[in-house]
Amino acid sequence: MRKIEVVAYRASWADDFEQEKQAIAGCLCADNLAGIHHIGSTSVAGLAAKPLIDILLEVNDLAALDQQTAAMEALGYVAKGEFGIPERRFFYKGETERTHHVHAFVKDSPGSVRHLVFRDYLRAFPEVCEQYATLKQEGAAQCHHDNAKYCAHKNDFVQLHEQAALKWKFG
């Protein structure tokens, strides 16, 4: 069972992301890479988070990325395919103590845009960020290391603020 723990923000998360970004960029075909972004709670300064770096990998073609699964596995990632989200490729590093998640989408696809806009929204609205931190800490305390329960605890908040973020960004 994975450990679900929410900790205070760590400035080192930005460096952890940069290091992993370089490793990923070095192993994948540059012609297919459109962007590598730090997303999720660890990408928002001051936000409490699970100590897990979420990475958005934007590609030009998912089929081309599928052909490079072995390169991601060589970096220690486990490939999970779409893993419940159509038009996404999901990879994780670390079994019970995960260190990184990679969410790969085609550049400018709805999945890609959603992640980036939500991150930017949390950065722009500290009061929402604070509410989210409190909710995440409550969820971690109540879920007994059950990731499905943890995600369900924050789902309504995330859905509401993803919609607000899209409206904020695109009107």
C-alpha positions in Angstrom: 0.0 0.0 0.0 1.3 3.5 -0.9 1.9 6.0 1.9 -0.4 9.0 1.5 1.3 11.9 3.3 0.9 15.7 2.7 3.9 17.7 3.8 4.8 21.4 3.9 6.1 22.9 0.7 9.8 22.2 -0.1 11.8 24.6 -2.2 13.9 21.5 -3.4 10.9 20.3 -5.4 11.7 22.8 -8.2 15.3 21.4 -8.4 13.9 17.8 -8.3 11.7 18.6 -11.3 14.6 20.2 -13.2 16.8 17.2 -12.7 14.1 14.8 -13.9 13.2 17.1 -16.8 16.8 16.8 -18.1 16.8 13.0 -17.7 13.5 12.7 -19.6 14.6 15.1 -22.3 17.8 13.2 -22.7 16.1 9.8 -23.3 13.2 10.7 -25.5 13.2 11.7 -29.2 13.5 15.5 -29.3 11.4 15.7 -32.5 8.4 14.4 -30.6 8.9 16.5 -27.4 6.8 19.7 -27.3 7.3 20.6 -23.6 8.1 19.3 -20.2 6.3 21.1 -17.4 6.2 20.9 -13.6 2.6 20.5 -12.6 0.6 19.4 -9.5 0.9 20.7 -6.0 4.7 20.5 -5.8 4.8 23.1 -8.6 3.0 25.7 -6.6 5.3 27.6 -4.2 3.9 27.4 -0.6 1.4 24.6 -1.3 1.5 21.6 1.0 1.7 18.4 -1.1 2.5 14.8 -1.3 6.3 14.7 -1.8 5.8 13.5 -5.4 6.8 15.4 -8.5 4.1 15.6 -11.2 5.4 16.2 -14.7 3.4 17.1 -17.8 5.0 15.7 -20.9 3.6 17.4 -24.0 4.3 15.4 -27.2 3.4 15.8 -30.8 2.3 12.2 -31.2 1.3 9.6 -28.5 2.0 6.7 -30.8 5.6 7.9 -31.2 5.9 8.2 -27.4 4.5 4.6 -27.1 7.5 3.4 -29.2 9.8 4.9 -26.6 8.4 3.3 -23.5 11.6 1.3 -23.0 13.5 4.6 -22.7 11.2 5.7 -19.9 11.5 2.3 -18.2 15.3 2.7 -18.4 14.9 5.8 -16.2 13.0 3.7 -13.6 9.4 4.4 -14.7 6.6 2.0 -14.9 4.4 2.5 -18.0 0.6 2.3 -17.3 -0.8 3.3 -20.7 -3.8 5.6 -20.6 -4.5 4.4 -17.0 -8.1 5.6 -16.9 -7.8 8.8 -18.8 -8.2 8.6 -22.6 -5.5 10.2 -24.8 -3.0 10.2 -21.9 0.0 8.1 -21.2 0.9 7.6 -17.5 4.2 6.6 -16.0 5.3 6.4 -12.4 8.6 6.0 -10.5 8.7 4.2 -7.2 6.3 1.5 -6.1 5.1 2.2 -2.5 7.0 5.4 -2.1 6.4 7.2 -5.4 8.8 10.0 -6.4 7.5 11.0 -9.8 4.4 10.8 -12.0 4.5 11.7 -15.7 1.3 12.5 -17.5 1.8 12.6 -21.2 -0.6 14.3 -23.5 -0.6 15.8 -27.0 0.5 19.4 -26.9 -2.5 21.8 -26.4 -4.9 18.9 -25.9 -7.7 19.4 -23.3 -5.8 17.2 -20.8 -2.6 19.2 -21.2 -4.3 22.6 -21.0 -6.3 21.5 -17.9 -3.2 20.7 -16.0 -1.3 23.9 -16.9 -4.3 26.2 -16.3 -5.1 24.7 -12.9 -1.5 25.1 -11.8 -1.4 28.7 -13.0 -4.7 29.4 -11.2 -3.4 28.1 -7.9 -0.3 30.2 -8.3 -2.5 33.3 -9.0 -5.0 32.8 -6.2 -3.3 32.3 -2.8 -6.6 32.0 -1.0 -7.7 29.0 -3.2 -4.2 27.6 -2.7 -4.6 27.8 1.0 -8.0 26.2 0.9 -6.6 23.4 -1.2 -3.7 22.8 1.2 -6.1 22.4 4.1 -8.4 20.0 2.2 -5.4 17.9 1.1 -4.1 17.7 4.7 -7.6 16.7 5.9 -7.8 14.1 3.2 -4.4 12.6 4.0 -5.3 12.4 7.7 -8.7 10.7 7.0 -7.8 8.3 4.1 -5.7 5.8 6.0 -3.3 5.6 3.1 -6.0 4.8 0.6 -5.3 6.8 -2.5 -8.8 6.4 -3.9 -10.3 7.9 -0.7 -7.7 10.7 -0.7 -8.6 11.6 -4.3 -12.3 11.3 -3.7 -12.0 13.7 -0.7 -10.6 16.5 -2.9 -12.4 15.7 -6.1 -15.3 18.2 -5.9 -12.9 21.0 -5.0 -10.6 20.1 -7.9 -13.5 19.9 -10.4 -14.9 23.2 -9.2 -11.6 25.0 -9.4 -10.5 23.5 -12.7 -13.7 25.0 -14.2 -13.0 28.3 -12.5 -9.4 28.2 -13.8 -10.5 27.6 -17.4 -13.0 30.5 -17.2 -10.3 32.7 -15.6 -7.8 31.8 -18.4 -10.1 31.8 -21.4 -13.2 33.8 -20.4 
